Amino acid sequence: MNGWFLEVESPQALRMVRELGAAPLLVGRGAECGLQLADLRVSRQHCRLEPRADGVWVEDLGSRRGTRLNGRTLEGPTRLVSGDVLELSDESRLVLRQGAGSVVPSTASPESLSGSVFLDADSMLERQRDLAFATSEAELRRYAERLHLLNEVHQALTESPSQDVLLELILDRVFRQLRPEQAAVLLLDAQGELVRAVTRPESLGPGQVFFSRSLVQEVSRRRLAALVLDAPADDRFAGAASILDAGVRSVLAAPLLVPDGVLGLIVLSSRLRVRQFGEPELELLVSLAGVAALHLRNVALAEEAAQRRRLEQELALARRIQLALLPAELPEIVGYELLAGNVPSRGVSGDLYTVARHPESGAVTFLIADVSGKGMAASLLGASLEALSAGPIEVDHEPEELCVRVSRRLFARTPPEKYATAFVARLDPESHLLTWANAGHNPALLVRADGTCERLEATGPPLGLLAAATFRRSEVVLGPGDLVVVYTDGLTEAVDPDDEEFGLARLEALVVRHARDPLPVLRQALEEELDGFVRGVPYADDRTLLVLRRALT
């Protein structure tokens, strides 16, 4: 057999072989072409191959980028010989061969190019924004009409207050412009699965489908626009008997593209006797999908902003409630200075402190705690801890007994992963005896008047961690000028840009250095040193400080 064959290379069919018949062969992107190439750099009607008695002739049809024959630009009708190479773009080329023995057999069929078309949707949108492609007055007119249509759609969609209304309006516009029989918008859910959000007709049940799963997955995952000219001839519909029995022949699908991903897709179908979609309809659907995706993203951003405002209001309210739980003012203790404060890292704090004087004994109880976790959940647990400790503090329990009672109740009311570290102390201002228990908390610092520093280490586990926890009481007598500093780990675990922690050693040195300064000066010095250390790195945890000092006289 000495017929003519074409070796075809293109983005959608890396290599296939096609036999030339007796009739002229139109080559290009258009659905009307006998050899359709899914390459945006190829013109809709790029060139024509015509077998004649003296061989095969080729003619460029005014393509945008031109046709190159063996590396040279084709000018006018030209006769080809076996082995000639036609380049239509950087990725699409045709090699003419004569005789069946001169070509390599291929399993690809002509329908793999002409039956279904998949085009890069991003490139299509970019091309539609470029007037350079419009080389004729007719193309310029179509471009202007499309811009006018898209502007109308923009205006209509801008008035949509919610996603549901927006989706319905999108399908209304699609039906008006493209007149499909069935249509659907599929959106990606939180798990990355495509879910039907809205359909036409509305009576289309969950089990009724007019598109193949493989088709929509290819469109959404690869950001492709799809034109199926003949569904029964497309392998993606193989086995989809319900779809084919319904008479579906022509299908369009376009992804809903946003800069950072894909929101979903729009898919349409029609039976052949009603209408067959073509490339112009595909281009229009891609444009409409681009407009729809923009508005869907804007609606989602508006809803996120509203949710963020509601959350901020809730956080502000939670912070006000939390501040109400902290001491409105600290009691005055004759012969002592006292300072305390809390700085949350996330609007609300998981730290708490309280200072209470017992009216009968005159003793003062101090509690500073740090609950597990951060944010709203931690603040709720902190409020619960404050409520649980209020009773034992009011009846003037010793620190170790207070820890036992609070720990037992916290364990019974919270899951295992919820607990709190705490430092509890009781001061007798007359004897200057300070009794304390440390429930898994950071060591408090006791700076003596002579500059020596002692660490008041843990005397039991965190509160709520064990069902039957016990705590040991320790005591110390405070002399004139002695300073006690209790804090949470938001101070010592603050990190610098190199991820180095501030640490207990730095805190201890700073406290010793400022032990004789007024307490507000000490706190200011600590904040300045912390800010200088972290150098702009956000504080990851709440910072709470309680400082007690006995006067020198």
C-alpha positions as CSV (number, residue, x, y, z in Angstrom):
1,M,0.0,0.0,0.0
2,N,1.5,3.3,-1.1
3,G,-1.0,5.8,0.5
4,W,-0.1,8.9,2.4
5,F,0.1,9.0,6.2
6,L,0.6,11.7,8.8
7,E,2.6,11.2,12.0
8,V,0.9,13.6,14.5
9,E,2.5,15.0,17.6
10,S,0.5,17.3,19.9
11,P,0.0,18.0,23.7
12,Q,-3.0,15.7,23.9
13,A,-1.6,12.9,21.6
14,L,2.2,12.7,21.9
15,R,2.4,10.6,18.8
16,M,-0.3,9.1,16.5
17,V,-0.5,8.0,12.9
18,R,-3.4,9.0,10.6
19,E,-4.0,7.9,7.0
20,L,-4.9,10.7,4.6
21,G,-8.0,10.0,2.5
22,A,-8.9,11.4,-0.8
23,A,-10.6,14.5,0.5
24,P,-8.8,17.7,1.8
25,L,-8.0,17.6,5.5
26,L,-8.6,20.7,7.6
27,V,-6.2,21.0,10.5
28,G,-6.6,23.3,13.6
29,R,-8.2,23.7,17.0
30,G,-11.8,24.1,15.8
31,A,-14.4,21.4,16.2
32,E,-15.0,21.6,12.5
33,C,-11.5,20.4,11.6
34,G,-11.0,16.9,10.4
35,L,-7.7,16.8,12.5
36,Q,-8.3,18.8,15.7
37,L,-5.3,19.6,17.8
38,A,-5.7,20.6,21.5
39,D,-3.0,23.2,21.4
40,L,-3.9,26.9,22.1
41,R,-1.0,28.1,19.9
42,V,-2.6,26.4,16.9
43,S,-5.2,28.6,15.2
44,R,-8.8,27.4,14.9
45,Q,-8.3,26.7,11.2
46,H,-4.6,26.6,10.8
47,C,-3.8,24.8,7.5
48,R,-5.3,22.5,4.9
49,L,-3.7,19.3,3.4
50,E,-5.0,18.3,0.0
51,P,-4.1,15.0,-1.7
52,R,-3.8,15.5,-5.5
53,A,-2.7,13.4,-8.5
54,D,0.8,14.8,-8.2
55,G,1.1,14.4,-4.4
56,V,0.0,16.2,-1.2
57,W,-0.3,19.9,-1.1
58,V,-0.4,22.1,2.0
59,E,-1.7,25.7,2.4
60,D,-1.6,27.9,5.5
61,L,-5.0,29.5,6.2
62,G,-3.8,32.8,7.7
63,S,-2.9,31.3,11.1
64,R,-1.6,33.6,13.8
65,R,1.8,32.0,14.2
66,G,2.1,30.7,10.7
67,T,3.2,27.2,9.5
68,R,6.8,26.1,9.1
69,L,7.9,23.6,6.5
70,N,11.2,21.9,7.4
71,G,12.1,24.9,9.5
72,R,11.1,27.6,7.0
73,T,7.9,29.7,7.0
74,L,5.4,28.3,4.5
75,E,4.4,30.8,1.8
76,G,1.5,29.9,-0.5
77,P,0.3,26.4,-1.5
78,T,3.3,24.0,-1.5
79,R,3.7,20.4,-2.7
80,L,5.0,18.1,0.0
81,V,7.2,15.0,-0.3
82,S,7.6,12.1,2.0
83,G,9.5,13.1,5.2
84,D,8.5,16.7,5.1
85,V,7.9,18.2,8.6
86,L,5.1,20.8,9.2
87,E,5.5,22.7,12.5
88,L,2.2,24.4,13.6
89,S,3.6,25.4,17.1
90,D,6.4,24.5,19.5
91,E,4.5,21.4,20.5
92,S,2.4,20.4,17.5
93,R,3.9,19.0,14.3
94,L,3.0,16.8,11.4
95,V,5.3,14.5,9.5
96,L,4.2,13.3,6.0
97,R,5.0,9.7,5.1
98,Q,4.3,7.7,2.0
99,G,3.5,4.0,2.2
100,A,2.4,1.9,5.2
101,G,5.9,0.4,5.7
102,S,7.4,3.8,6.4
103,V,5.4,4.6,9.6
104,V,5.4,3.1,13.1
105,P,2.0,1.6,14.0
106,S,0.1,3.4,16.7
107,T,-2.7,2.5,19.0
108,A,-4.0,6.0,19.0
109,S,-7.0,6.7,16.8
110,P,-8.1,9.9,15.0
111,E,-11.0,10.1,17.5
112,S,-8.5,10.7,20.3
113,L,-8.1,14.1,18.8
114,S,-11.4,14.8,17.2
115,G,-13.8,13.1,19.6
116,S,-13.0,15.0,22.8
117,V,-10.9,18.1,23.4
118,F,-9.2,19.0,26.6
119,L,-7.6,22.5,26.8
120,D,-5.7,24.3,29.5
121,A,-8.2,26.6,31.1
122,D,-5.6,29.1,32.4
123,S,-4.2,29.5,29.0
124,M,-7.6,30.0,27.5
125,L,-8.4,32.8,30.0
126,E,-5.1,34.4,29.3
127,R,-5.6,34.2,25.6
128,Q,-9.1,35.8,25.9
129,R,-7.5,38.8,27.6
130,D,-5.2,39.3,24.7
131,L,-6.5,41.2,21.7
132,A,-3.6,40.0,19.5
133,F,-5.5,36.7,18.8
134,A,-8.3,38.7,17.0
135,T,-6.9,39.0,13.5
136,S,-10.2,39.7,11.7
137,E,-13.1,42.0,12.0
138,A,-15.4,39.1,12.8
139,E,-13.1,38.0,15.7
140,L,-13.0,41.5,17.1
141,R,-16.8,41.7,17.0
142,R,-17.1,38.4,18.8
143,Y,-14.5,39.6,21.4
144,A,-16.5,42.8,22.0
145,E,-19.8,40.9,22.3
146,R,-18.2,38.5,24.8
147,L,-16.9,41.4,26.9
148,H,-20.3,43.0,26.9
149,L,-21.9,39.7,28.0
150,L,-19.3,39.2,30.8
151,N,-19.8,42.7,32.0
152,E,-23.6,42.1,32.3
153,V,-22.9,38.8,34.2
154,H,-20.5,40.7,36.5
155,Q,-23.1,43.3,37.3
156,A,-25.7,40.7,38.0
157,L,-23.5,38.5,40.2
158,T,-22.3,41.5,42.2
159,E,-25.8,41.8,43.7
160,S,-25.9,38.2,44.9
161,P,-25.9,38.3,48.8
162,S,-25.0,34.6,49.4
163,Q,-23.4,31.6,47.8
164,D,-26.7,29.8,47.2
165,V,-28.3,32.7,45.4
166,L,-25.0,33.2,43.4
167,L,-25.0,29.6,42.3
168,E,-28.6,29.7,41.1
169,L,-27.9,32.9,39.2
170,I,-24.8,31.4,37.6
171,L,-26.8,28.5,36.2
172,D,-29.6,30.9,35.0
173,R,-27.0,32.8,33.0
174,V,-25.4,29.6,31.6
175,F,-28.8,28.3,30.4
176,R,-29.6,31.6,28.8
177,Q,-26.4,31.8,26.9
178,L,-25.6,28.2,26.1
179,R,-29.0,26.5,26.2
180,P,-27.9,23.1,27.5
181,E,-30.5,20.4,28.6
182,Q,-28.8,19.8,31.9
183,A,-26.2,21.7,34.0
184,A,-24.6,21.4,37.4
185,V,-22.1,23.3,39.5
186,L,-19.9,21.0,41.6
187,L,-17.8,22.5,44.4
188,L,-14.9,21.0,46.3
189,D,-15.8,20.3,50.0
190,A,-13.4,20.5,53.0
191,Q,-12.2,16.9,52.2
192,G,-11.4,17.8,48.6
193,E,-14.4,15.8,47.2
194,L,-16.6,17.3,44.4
195,V,-20.2,17.8,45.7
196,R,-23.1,18.9,43.5
197,A,-24.1,22.3,44.8
198,V,-26.9,23.2,42.4
199,T,-28.4,21.6,39.3
200,R,-30.7,22.2,36.3
201,P,-33.3,21.0,36.1
202,E,-33.8,21.3,39.9
203,S,-35.7,17.9,39.9
204,L,-32.4,16.1,39.0
205,G,-32.1,13.6,41.8
206,P,-28.8,12.7,43.6
207,G,-28.6,9.4,41.7
208,Q,-29.2,11.0,38.3
209,V,-26.0,12.0,36.5
210,F,-25.1,13.2,33.0
211,F,-21.3,13.4,33.4
212,S,-18.6,10.8,34.1
213,R,-16.7,10.9,37.3
214,S,-13.4,10.6,35.4
215,L,-14.3,13.6,33.3
216,V,-15.0,15.9,36.2
217,Q,-11.9,14.7,38.1
218,E,-9.7,15.5,35.0
219,V,-11.2,18.9,34.7
220,S,-10.9,19.9,38.4
221,R,-7.5,18.3,39.1
222,R,-5.7,19.3,35.9
223,R,-7.4,22.7,35.4
224,L,-8.6,21.7,32.0
225,A,-11.7,22.7,30.0
226,A,-13.4,19.8,28.3
227,L,-15.5,19.5,25.1
228,V,-16.9,16.0,24.5
229,L,-18.4,15.9,21.0
230,D,-19.6,12.3,21.1
231,A,-20.0,10.8,24.6
232,P,-20.5,7.1,23.4
233,A,-17.1,7.4,21.6
234,D,-15.3,8.7,24.7
235,D,-13.6,6.1,26.9
236,R,-14.5,8.2,30.0
237,F,-18.1,7.3,29.5
238,A,-17.5,3.6,29.1
239,G,-19.7,1.7,31.5
240,A,-21.9,4.7,32.2
241,A,-24.9,3.0,30.7
242,S,-27.4,5.3,32.5
243,I,-25.8,8.4,30.9
244,L,-25.7,6.9,27.4
245,D,-29.2,5.5,27.7
246,A,-30.4,9.0,28.5
247,G,-29.1,10.1,25.1
248,V,-26.3,12.4,26.3
249,R,-23.9,13.0,23.4
250,S,-22.3,16.5,23.8
251,V,-20.8,17.6,27.1
252,L,-19.0,20.8,28.2
253,A,-17.0,21.3,31.4
254,A,-14.9,24.2,32.7
255,P,-13.1,24.6,36.1
256,L,-13.9,27.4,38.5
257,L,-10.4,28.8,38.7
258,V,-9.0,31.1,41.4
259,P,-5.3,32.1,41.7
260,D,-4.6,29.6,44.5
261,G,-6.5,26.6,43.2
262,V,-9.8,25.3,41.9
263,L,-13.2,25.8,43.6
264,G,-15.0,23.2,41.5
265,L,-16.4,23.2,38.0
266,I,-19.5,23.8,35.8
267,V,-20.6,20.9,33.6
268,L,-23.3,21.0,30.8
269,S,-24.8,18.3,28.6
270,S,-27.1,18.0,25.6
271,R,-28.5,15.3,23.3
272,L,-27.3,15.4,19.7
273,R,-30.8,16.0,18.4
274,V,-31.1,19.1,20.5
275,R,-27.7,20.7,19.9
276,Q,-24.0,19.9,19.7
277,F,-21.5,22.1,21.6
278,G,-18.4,23.3,19.8
279,E,-15.3,25.3,20.6
280,P,-17.0,28.7,20.7
281,E,-19.4,27.4,23.4
282,L,-16.4,26.0,25.3
283,E,-14.6,29.3,25.2
284,L,-17.7,31.1,26.5
285,L,-18.2,28.6,29.3
286,V,-14.6,29.0,30.4
287,S,-15.2,32.8,30.5
288,L,-18.4,32.4,32.5
289,A,-16.7,30.0,34.9
290,G,-13.9,32.5,35.4
291,V,-16.4,35.2,36.3
292,A,-18.3,32.8,38.6
293,A,-15.2,31.7,40.4
294,L,-14.3,35.3,41.1
295,H,-17.6,36.0,42.7
296,L,-17.7,32.8,44.6
297,R,-14.4,33.6,46.1
298,N,-15.5,37.1,47.0
299,V,-18.6,35.7,48.7
300,A,-16.5,33.2,50.6
301,L,-14.1,36.0,51.7
302,A,-17.0,38.2,52.8
303,E,-18.4,35.3,54.9
304,E,-14.9,34.7,56.3
305,A,-14.6,38.4,57.2
306,A,-18.0,38.3,58.9
307,Q,-17.1,35.2,60.8
308,R,-13.8,36.8,61.8
309,R,-15.6,39.9,63.1
310,R,-18.0,37.7,65.1
311,L,-15.1,35.7,66.6
312,E,-13.3,39.0,67.5
313,Q,-16.4,40.2,69.3
314,E,-16.7,36.9,71.1
315,L,-13.0,37.1,72.1
316,A,-13.4,40.7,73.3
317,L,-16.4,39.6,75.4
318,A,-14.5,36.6,76.8
319,R,-11.6,38.9,77.7
320,R,-13.9,41.2,79.6
321,I,-15.4,38.3,81.5
322,Q,-11.9,37.0,82.2
323,L,-10.7,40.4,83.5
324,A,-13.7,40.4,85.8
325,L,-12.5,37.2,87.3
326,L,-9.0,38.7,88.1
327,P,-8.7,40.9,91.2
328,A,-10.0,44.3,90.5
329,E,-7.5,45.6,92.9
330,L,-4.8,44.0,95.1
331,P,-5.2,44.1,98.9
332,E,-2.9,46.3,100.8
333,I,-0.6,44.3,103.1
334,V,1.1,46.3,105.9
335,G,4.8,46.1,105.5
336,Y,4.7,44.7,102.0
337,E,4.6,45.7,98.3
338,L,2.5,43.7,95.9
339,L,2.2,43.8,92.1
340,A,0.5,41.4,89.6
341,G,-0.6,41.4,86.0
342,N,-1.5,39.3,83.0
343,V,-0.8,39.7,79.2
344,P,-2.6,37.2,76.9
345,S,-0.9,36.0,73.7
346,R,-4.2,35.4,71.9
347,G,-6.8,37.9,73.1
348,V,-7.8,35.7,76.0
349,S,-5.5,34.0,78.5
350,G,-5.0,30.5,79.9
351,D,-3.3,32.1,82.9
352,L,-4.9,33.3,86.0
353,Y,-4.0,34.8,89.4
354,T,-5.8,35.7,92.5
355,V,-4.9,37.4,95.8
356,A,-7.3,37.2,98.7
357,R,-7.2,38.2,102.4
358,H,-8.9,36.1,105.0
359,P,-11.0,38.5,107.2
360,E,-10.6,36.6,110.4
361,S,-6.9,35.4,110.4
362,G,-5.6,38.3,108.3
363,A,-3.6,35.8,106.2
364,V,-3.3,36.5,102.5
365,T,-3.5,33.6,99.9
366,F,-1.8,33.9,96.5
367,L,-2.5,31.7,93.6
368,I,-1.1,31.8,90.1
369,A,-1.9,29.1,87.6
370,D,-1.3,28.2,83.9
371,V,-3.8,25.8,82.3
372,S,-2.9,23.5,79.5
373,G,-3.6,24.8,76.0
374,K,-4.1,28.3,74.6
375,G,-6.8,30.5,73.4
376,M,-10.6,30.2,74.1
377,A,-10.5,26.7,75.4
378,A,-7.7,27.5,77.9
379,S,-9.5,30.6,79.1
380,L,-12.7,28.5,79.8
381,L,-10.6,26.0,81.8
382,G,-9.0,28.9,83.6
383,A,-12.4,30.2,84.6
384,S,-13.4,26.8,85.9
385,L,-10.2,26.6,87.9
386,E,-10.9,30.0,89.4
387,A,-14.3,28.9,90.5
388,L,-13.0,25.6,91.9
389,S,-10.4,27.4,94.0
390,A,-12.6,30.2,95.3
391,G,-14.2,28.1,98.1
392,P,-10.9,26.6,99.5
393,I,-9.4,30.1,99.4
394,E,-12.3,31.7,101.2
395,V,-12.2,29.1,104.1
396,D,-8.4,29.7,104.4
397,H,-7.1,26.3,103.6
398,E,-3.4,25.7,103.7
399,P,-1.7,25.6,100.2
400,E,-1.3,21.8,100.1
401,E,-4.9,21.2,101.1
402,L,-6.1,23.7,98.6
403,C,-4.2,21.9,95.9
404,V,-5.6,18.5,96.8
405,R,-9.2,19.7,96.7
406,V,-8.9,21.6,93.5
407,S,-6.9,18.9,91.8
408,R,-9.5,16.2,92.7
409,R,-12.4,18.2,91.4
410,L,-10.6,19.3,88.2
411,F,-9.7,15.7,87.4
412,A,-13.3,14.6,87.8
413,R,-14.7,17.4,85.5
414,T,-12.2,17.5,82.7
415,P,-10.6,15.1,80.1
416,P,-7.2,13.6,80.9
417,E,-5.3,16.1,78.7
418,K,-6.7,19.0,80.6
419,Y,-4.7,20.1,83.7
420,A,-3.1,23.1,85.2
421,T,0.2,24.0,86.9
422,A,-0.1,26.3,89.9
423,F,1.8,28.0,92.7
424,V,-0.2,28.6,95.9
425,A,1.2,30.5,98.9
426,R,-0.2,31.8,102.2
427,L,1.4,34.7,104.0
428,D,1.0,35.6,107.6
429,P,1.9,39.3,107.6
430,E,2.5,39.3,111.4
431,S,5.0,36.4,111.6
432,H,6.1,36.9,108.0
433,L,5.7,33.1,107.5
434,L,5.1,32.1,103.9
435,T,3.8,28.6,103.4
436,W,3.6,27.3,99.8
437,A,2.9,24.4,97.5
438,N,4.1,24.1,93.9
439,A,1.8,22.0,91.7
440,G,4.1,21.3,88.8
441,H,4.6,25.0,88.2
442,N,7.8,26.9,87.2
443,P,10.0,27.5,90.3
444,A,9.2,30.7,92.0
445,L,12.2,32.9,92.8
446,L,13.0,34.0,96.4
447,V,15.6,36.8,96.3
448,R,17.0,37.6,99.7
449,A,18.0,41.1,100.8
450,D,21.7,40.1,100.4
451,G,21.2,39.2,96.7
452,T,21.2,35.4,97.0
453,C,18.4,33.6,95.1
454,E,16.5,30.5,96.0
455,R,14.2,28.5,93.6
456,L,10.9,27.3,95.1
457,E,10.6,24.0,93.1
458,A,7.6,21.7,92.6
459,T,6.2,19.9,95.6
460,G,3.6,17.9,93.6
461,P,2.1,17.2,90.2
462,P,0.0,19.5,88.1
463,L,-3.6,20.0,89.2
464,G,-6.1,17.6,87.6
465,L,-3.5,15.3,86.3
466,L,-3.9,12.4,88.8
467,A,-7.0,11.1,90.5
468,A,-5.4,11.1,94.0
469,A,-2.6,13.5,93.9
470,T,-0.7,14.6,97.1
471,F,1.2,17.8,97.7
472,R,3.9,18.7,100.1
473,R,3.9,22.0,102.0
474,S,7.0,24.1,102.4
475,E,7.6,27.2,104.4
476,V,10.0,30.1,104.6
477,V,10.2,33.3,106.8
478,L,10.6,36.5,104.7
479,G,13.1,38.9,106.1
480,P,13.2,42.7,105.4
481,G,13.9,43.4,101.7
482,D,13.2,39.8,100.6
483,L,11.5,39.5,97.2
484,V,9.2,36.7,95.9
485,V,8.6,36.4,92.1
486,V,6.0,34.0,90.7
487,Y,5.5,33.8,86.9
488,T,4.2,31.6,84.1
489,D,6.3,30.0,81.4
490,G,5.2,32.6,78.8
491,L,8.1,34.6,80.1
492,T,10.8,32.0,80.3
493,E,9.8,30.2,77.0
494,A,9.7,33.4,74.9
495,V,12.0,32.8,71.9
496,D,14.2,34.9,69.7
497,P,14.6,34.6,65.9
498,D,17.1,31.8,66.4
499,D,14.5,29.9,68.4
500,E,16.5,30.3,71.6
501,E,14.4,30.6,74.8
502,F,14.7,33.5,77.3
503,G,15.1,30.9,80.0
504,L,15.1,30.8,83.8
505,A,18.7,31.9,84.1
506,R,18.1,35.3,82.3
507,L,15.0,35.9,84.4
508,E,16.8,35.1,87.6
509,A,19.7,37.5,86.8
510,L,17.3,40.3,85.9
511,V,15.3,39.9,89.1
512,V,18.4,39.9,91.2
513,R,19.7,43.0,89.4
514,H,16.4,44.9,90.0
515,A,15.5,43.4,93.4
516,R,15.7,46.8,95.2
517,D,13.9,48.8,92.5
518,P,10.3,49.8,92.9
519,L,8.1,46.9,91.6
520,P,6.7,48.8,88.6
521,V,10.3,49.5,87.6
522,L,11.2,45.8,87.9
523,R,8.2,44.9,85.7
524,Q,9.1,47.5,83.1
525,A,12.7,46.3,83.0
526,L,11.5,42.7,82.5
527,E,9.2,43.7,79.6
528,E,11.9,45.7,77.9
529,E,14.5,42.9,78.2
530,L,12.0,40.4,76.9
531,D,11.1,42.6,73.9
532,G,14.7,43.2,73.2
533,F,15.4,39.5,73.3
534,V,12.5,38.2,71.1
535,R,13.2,41.0,68.5
536,G,9.8,41.0,67.0
537,V,9.0,37.2,67.3
538,P,5.4,37.0,68.6
539,Y,4.9,35.7,72.1
540,A,3.5,32.1,71.9
541,D,2.1,32.0,75.4
542,D,0.4,34.2,78.0
543,R,2.7,36.1,80.4
544,T,1.6,36.4,84.0
545,L,3.7,37.9,86.9
546,L,3.1,38.2,90.6
547,V,5.7,39.9,92.8
548,L,5.7,40.3,96.6
549,R,8.4,42.1,98.6
550,R,8.7,42.8,102.3
551,A,9.7,46.3,103.2
552,L,13.1,47.0,104.6
553,T,11.7,48.6,107.7
